[in-house]
Every structure is written in structure tokens, then in C-alpha cells.
Amino acid sequence: MDFVIEPMSPGDWPQVRAIYEEGIRSGNATFETSAPTWEEWDKAHLPSCRIVARCAGSVLGWAALSPVSARKAYAGVAEASIYVSESAQGKGAGRALQEELIRQSEAHGIWTLQGVVFPENSASIALLKKTGFREVGRRERISELDGRWRDTILLERRSPVVGKD
């Protein structure tokens, strides 16, 4: 599949939101039950490191970083989110987004990326591990989704170039 990785713009939001909603409907991508507004999403994510995979004008997937804490000590730690449309899954867009997100995060001084994934989402766990993440642990019954307690797997990637001194 031919696609390019480009910066996300506010104009991409309708397609980004639609892909996010696919993930919500899957039941294995997020604890969220509805997509936020652009303003809510924009506020919750770092202003840098927002990218999309695009083919012929259509967004196939997106990736962005959220701060894990407002505390200054954690300024270099972010949570990575990657969503790929159902029609583009398994075609390389997720890996390309992940690799570019890692490059951009390091360019912006991020020394640790984390991923929080439902154990049932084996494709996401495999992608994270292929791109240098390691499993840190399992958080049991961390929250409910649709009346059912769910576990999450916490994975992290420590940059070999940022924060190594």
C-alpha cells in the first residue's frame, strides 16, 4: 500500500475522529466510549508529534502523544496512541506511524514512550514490541468498560539517544 506520513492538521480531524471511533467500536482499543471534540482532543495531546498516514488524500491512520503528567519531572515521558483504519490494518501504516512517532518524539526531547494496551489487542502489543517497547507489567482490573472490569498491559520504550546521560 502506498502512503505518506505527514503532520496532522485540524482539517484532518473528521477522518482522525472516524478512525478513533472505529477503535472505540472494536472494544479493544480504549476505555473511551465516544470520541471527543477537536478542542478536547487538541488540549489532551502534545502540540508536537501528531502525524497521519495518508493515501490519495484519505487518512489511513494517525498517531499522537499525550503527556503522562503535568509535573515538570515527567516532561520527557509521553503516552503514544496509534490508530489505523480497519481497511488499512496489516498493510504497514501502523509500523510506519510508530517509527515516525519515535523519531519525532526523540527530536522533541521525549526520553520515554509508554503504551497502554488491552491484553486482547495482540496486534498492538506485537507492534510495540517490534519497535523497541518492552512489557513493564499488567494492571489488573484497572477500569471498567461497558460494565466489565478490564486489564491493561503497560509497555515502555526508553530512548537510546535522549536522556541517556
C-alpha positions as CSV (number, residue, x, y, z in Angstrom):
1,M,0.0,0.0,0.0
2,D,1.4,3.4,-1.0
3,F,1.0,6.1,1.7
4,V,3.0,9.0,3.1
5,I,3.4,10.1,6.7
6,E,2.6,13.8,7.2
7,P,1.9,16.2,10.1
8,M,-1.7,16.1,11.3
9,S,-3.7,19.2,10.8
10,P,-7.0,20.3,12.3
11,G,-8.6,19.7,8.9
12,D,-7.8,16.0,9.3
13,W,-10.0,15.8,12.4
14,P,-13.1,14.3,10.7
15,Q,-11.1,11.4,9.3
16,V,-9.0,11.0,12.5
17,R,-12.2,11.0,14.6
18,A,-13.8,8.4,12.3
19,I,-10.7,6.1,12.8
20,Y,-10.8,6.7,16.5
21,E,-14.5,5.8,16.6
22,E,-13.7,2.5,14.8
23,G,-11.3,1.7,17.6
24,I,-13.9,2.6,20.2
25,R,-16.4,0.3,18.5
26,S,-13.9,-2.6,18.5
27,G,-14.0,-2.6,22.3
28,N,-10.2,-3.4,22.5
29,A,-8.6,0.0,21.7
30,T,-9.6,2.4,24.5
31,F,-11.7,2.9,27.6
32,E,-13.4,5.9,25.9
33,T,-16.9,5.3,24.8
34,S,-17.2,8.3,22.5
35,A,-14.8,10.4,20.6
36,P,-14.0,13.9,21.9
37,T,-14.4,17.1,20.1
38,W,-11.4,18.5,18.3
39,E,-10.9,21.1,21.1
40,E,-10.9,18.4,23.8
41,W,-8.6,16.1,21.8
42,D,-6.2,19.0,20.9
43,K,-6.0,20.0,24.6
44,A,-5.2,16.5,25.7
45,H,-2.3,15.9,23.3
46,L,1.1,17.4,22.9
47,P,1.2,20.0,20.2
48,S,4.2,18.2,18.5
49,C,4.3,14.6,17.3
50,R,0.9,14.5,15.7
51,I,1.0,12.6,12.4
52,V,-1.2,10.8,9.9
53,A,-0.6,8.1,7.2
54,R,-2.3,9.4,4.1
55,C,-3.1,7.8,0.7
56,A,-4.7,9.7,-2.1
57,G,-6.0,12.3,0.3
58,S,-7.5,9.9,2.7
59,V,-6.2,9.4,6.3
60,L,-5.4,5.7,6.9
61,G,-4.2,6.1,10.4
62,W,-2.9,8.6,13.0
63,A,-0.5,8.8,15.9
64,A,-0.1,11.3,18.7
65,L,1.4,11.8,22.1
66,S,-0.2,12.7,25.4
67,P,1.7,13.8,28.5
68,V,1.6,11.3,31.3
69,S,1.8,14.0,33.9
70,A,1.8,17.8,34.3
71,R,4.7,17.6,36.6
72,K,8.0,19.0,35.2
73,A,9.9,15.9,36.2
74,Y,7.9,13.9,33.7
75,A,8.2,16.3,30.8
76,G,10.1,13.7,28.7
77,V,7.6,10.9,29.2
78,A,4.6,10.6,26.9
79,E,1.9,8.0,26.1
80,A,1.8,7.0,22.4
81,S,-1.6,6.5,20.7
82,I,-1.8,4.9,17.2
83,Y,-5.0,4.1,15.4
84,V,-5.2,2.6,12.0
85,S,-8.5,2.3,10.0
86,E,-9.9,-1.1,9.7
87,S,-9.4,-1.1,5.9
88,A,-5.6,-0.3,6.3
89,Q,-4.7,-2.7,9.1
90,G,-2.0,-5.1,8.4
91,K,-0.6,-3.1,5.5
92,G,2.3,-1.3,7.2
93,A,0.7,2.0,8.1
94,G,0.8,1.3,11.9
95,R,4.5,0.4,11.8
96,A,5.4,3.5,9.7
97,L,3.4,5.7,12.1
98,Q,5.1,4.1,15.1
99,E,8.6,4.5,13.7
100,E,8.0,8.2,12.7
101,L,6.4,8.9,16.1
102,I,9.5,7.5,17.8
103,R,11.8,9.7,15.6
104,Q,9.7,12.8,16.3
105,S,9.4,12.1,20.0
106,E,13.2,12.0,20.3
107,A,13.6,15.2,18.3
108,H,11.3,16.8,20.8
109,G,13.2,15.6,23.9
110,I,10.9,12.7,24.9
111,W,13.0,10.0,26.6
112,T,10.3,7.5,27.5
113,L,7.3,6.5,25.5
114,Q,4.6,4.3,27.0
115,G,1.8,2.3,25.6
116,V,-1.2,1.1,27.5
117,V,-3.0,-1.7,25.7
118,F,-5.7,-4.2,26.4
119,P,-4.3,-7.7,26.6
120,E,-6.7,-8.8,23.9
121,N,-5.2,-6.3,21.4
122,S,-2.4,-8.6,20.4
123,A,-1.6,-6.7,17.1
124,S,-0.9,-3.5,19.1
125,I,1.3,-5.4,21.6
126,A,3.2,-7.0,18.8
127,L,3.7,-3.7,17.0
128,L,5.0,-2.0,20.2
129,K,7.4,-4.9,20.8
130,K,8.7,-4.8,17.2
131,T,9.5,-1.1,17.6
132,G,11.5,-1.4,20.8
133,F,8.9,-1.4,23.6
134,R,9.2,-3.8,26.5
135,E,6.4,-5.1,28.7
136,V,6.6,-3.5,32.1
137,G,3.6,-5.2,33.7
138,R,-0.1,-5.9,33.8
139,R,-2.5,-3.6,35.5
140,E,-5.4,-5.8,36.7
141,R,-8.9,-4.6,36.7
142,I,-7.7,-1.0,36.2
143,S,-11.1,0.3,34.9
144,E,-14.5,-0.8,33.6
145,L,-15.6,-0.7,30.1
146,D,-19.2,-1.5,29.3
147,G,-19.8,-2.9,32.8
148,R,-16.8,-5.2,32.6
149,W,-13.5,-4.8,34.5
150,R,-10.6,-4.8,32.1
151,D,-6.8,-5.3,32.5
152,T,-4.2,-3.3,30.6
153,I,-0.6,-4.1,29.6
154,L,1.9,-1.3,30.2
155,L,4.7,-1.2,27.7
156,E,7.5,1.4,27.5
157,R,10.4,2.4,25.2
158,R,13.3,4.2,26.6
159,S,15.2,6.3,24.0
160,P,18.8,5.3,23.4
161,V,19.6,8.9,22.4
162,V,17.5,11.2,24.6
163,G,18.1,11.4,28.4
164,K,20.9,8.8,28.4
165,D,23.5,11.0,30.3
